[in-house]
Amino acid sequence: MKKIAIISAFSLAALVMTTVAPVALAQEESTYQDRVEERRDLLQENSQERQANREEIRTEVGENVEERQDTRQERRETRSDNVAQFHATRLTNRFGFYSQRLTNLIEKIDTTLSEMTAEGKDVTSAQAKLDEAQVALDEAKSLGSQAIAAFEAIEPAEYATQRDQALAARDLAQQARLSYQQAVTLMKEAVKLAKEAN
């Protein structure tokens, strides 16, 4: 009986193994296939999310690029709008300095020529050159004021459309500068003639 019990227990165990093992393997295979399908689904979802994130990043980058371009354009326009005002300010400072400095020099030279005349020296030619220098200085002041007024008259928002006015103002400023140079040259000649006076 013991043998029969062992054999029957052994055969029962073998029978259980042969029937249960394929069921367990079948469940394991279905679980494996389920996992593979889950992973595929998960990868596909992640891929779609990444693609959506990439699109969002692209649109953000595009918006940032457009925003920076707009900002740059605004800065360019602001700079070009302020060009005329910048020139007017610069000319006011420069021509004001020239006028003041040359007026002071003419007064000093005139004082010196008056002293020389009192000493009995002939300085009429030097005085004539100094008078010419004064006329050139007055002309330079007038042209400088016109150039500054012309630059200030240009509307900042319409600088590009008022290019002809800007060029005319530039020409006036150039003429004023040349008149200042002429006044300096005439003053130098007056000083030279004064030194040569008897």
C-alpha positions in Angstrom: 0.0 0.0 0.0 2.7 2.3 0.7 4.0 1.8 -2.8 0.7 2.4 -4.3 0.2 5.5 -2.1 3.6 6.8 -3.2 3.0 6.1 -6.8 -0.5 7.5 -6.7 0.9 10.6 -4.9 3.7 10.9 -7.4 1.3 10.4 -10.3 -1.0 12.9 -8.8 1.8 15.4 -8.5 2.9 14.8 -12.1 -0.7 15.2 -13.2 -1.0 18.5 -11.3 2.3 19.7 -12.8 1.4 18.8 -16.3 -2.0 20.6 -16.0 -1.0 23.5 -13.8 2.4 24.3 -15.5 0.9 25.1 -19.0 -1.8 27.3 -17.3 0.9 29.2 -15.3 3.1 29.5 -18.4 0.1 30.8 -20.4 -0.7 33.3 -17.7 3.0 34.3 -17.7 3.0 34.8 -21.5 -0.1 36.8 -21.4 1.4 38.9 -18.6 4.6 39.4 -20.7 2.6 40.4 -23.7 0.5 42.8 -21.6 3.7 44.3 -20.3 5.1 44.8 -23.8 1.8 46.4 -24.9 1.8 48.6 -21.8 5.4 49.7 -22.6 4.5 50.4 -26.2 1.5 52.4 -25.1 3.6 54.3 -22.5 6.4 55.0 -25.0 3.8 56.2 -27.5 2.3 58.5 -24.9 5.7 59.8 -23.9 6.6 60.3 -27.5 3.4 62.3 -28.1 4.1 64.3 -24.9 7.6 65.0 -26.0 6.4 66.1 -29.4 3.8 68.4 -27.8 6.5 69.8 -25.5 8.8 70.4 -28.5 6.0 72.2 -30.3 5.4 74.4 -27.2 9.1 75.2 -27.0 9.3 76.0 -30.7 6.3 78.4 -30.4 7.8 80.0 -27.3 11.2 80.4 -29.0 9.5 81.9 -32.0 7.5 84.3 -29.9 10.7 85.3 -28.0 12.5 85.8 -31.3 9.7 88.0 -32.6 9.6 89.9 -29.3 13.4 90.6 -29.4 13.1 91.7 -33.1 10.3 94.1 -32.2 12.3 95.4 -29.3 15.3 95.9 -31.5 13.2 97.7 -34.1 11.7 100.0 -31.5 15.2 100.8 -30.2 16.4 101.6 -33.8 13.4 103.8 -34.4 13.9 105.6 -31.1 17.6 106.2 -31.9 16.7 107.4 -35.4 13.9 109.5 -34.0 16.4 111.2 -31.6 19.1 111.9 -34.2 17.9 115.4 -35.1 17.5 116.4 -31.4 20.9 114.9 -30.6 22.5 117.0 -33.4 20.7 120.1 -32.3 22.0 119.7 -28.7 25.5 118.9 -29.9 25.5 121.9 -32.2 24.1 124.2 -29.5 27.0 123.2 -27.1 29.7 123.4 -29.8 28.7 126.6 -31.4 28.0 128.2 -28.1 31.5 127.4 -27.0 33.0 128.7 -30.3 31.0 131.9 -30.1 31.9 132.6 -26.5 35.6 131.8 -27.0 36.0 133.8 -30.2 34.1 136.8 -28.8 36.4 136.9 -25.9 39.5 136.6 -28.1 38.2 139.4 -30.4 37.6 141.6 -27.4 41.2 141.0 -26.1 42.7 141.6 -29.5 40.6 144.8 -29.8 41.8 146.0 -26.4 45.4 145.3 -27.4 45.0 147.2 -30.7 43.5 150.2 -28.8 46.5 150.2 -26.5 48.9 150.0 -29.5 47.0 152.9 -31.1 47.4 154.9 -27.9 51.1 154.2 -28.1 51.2 155.8 -31.6 51.5 152.6 -33.6 49.7 152.2 -37.0 47.3 149.2 -36.6 44.7 150.2 -39.1 45.2 147.1 -41.3 45.1 144.8 -38.2 41.9 146.6 -37.0 40.4 146.0 -40.5 41.2 142.3 -40.3 39.7 142.2 -36.8 36.5 143.9 -38.1 36.3 141.2 -40.8 36.8 138.6 -38.2 33.9 140.1 -36.2 31.7 140.1 -39.3 32.6 136.4 -40.0 31.9 135.5 -36.4 28.5 137.2 -36.5 27.7 135.3 -39.7 28.8 132.1 -38.1 26.5 132.7 -35.1 23.6 133.4 -37.4 24.2 130.3 -39.5 24.7 128.2 -36.4 21.4 129.4 -34.9 19.6 128.6 -38.2 21.2 125.1 -38.3 20.1 124.5 -34.7 16.6 125.7 -35.4 16.4 123.5 -38.5 17.4 120.4 -36.6 15.0 121.2 -33.8 12.2 121.7 -36.3 12.4 118.1 -37.4 9.8 116.0 -35.8 11.4 113.0 -34.1 8.7 110.6 -35.2 9.1 111.7 -38.9 12.9 111.9 -39.2 13.1 109.4 -42.1 10.4 111.3 -44.1 12.1 114.7 -43.4 15.5 113.7 -44.7 15.7 116.7 -47.0 15.2 119.1 -44.1 17.9 117.2 -42.2 20.3 117.5 -45.1 19.6 121.3 -45.4 20.2 121.6 -41.6 23.5 119.7 -42.0 24.6 122.1 -44.8 23.8 125.1 -42.6 25.8 123.6 -39.8 28.7 123.0 -42.2 28.6 126.6 -43.4 28.5 127.9 -39.8 31.6 125.8 -39.0 33.4 127.2 -42.0 32.5 130.7 -41.0 33.9 130.1 -37.5 37.1 128.8 -39.1 37.2 131.9 -41.3 36.8 134.1 -38.2 39.8 132.3 -36.6 41.9 132.8 -39.7 41.1 136.5 -39.9 41.9 136.9 -36.2 45.3 135.3 -36.7 46.0 137.6 -39.6 45.0 140.6 -37.4 47.4 139.5 -34.7 50.2 139.0 -37.2 49.6 142.5 -38.7 49.5 143.9 -35.1 52.9 142.4 -34.4 54.3 143.9 -37.6 53.0 147.4 -36.8 55.5 150.1 -36.1 
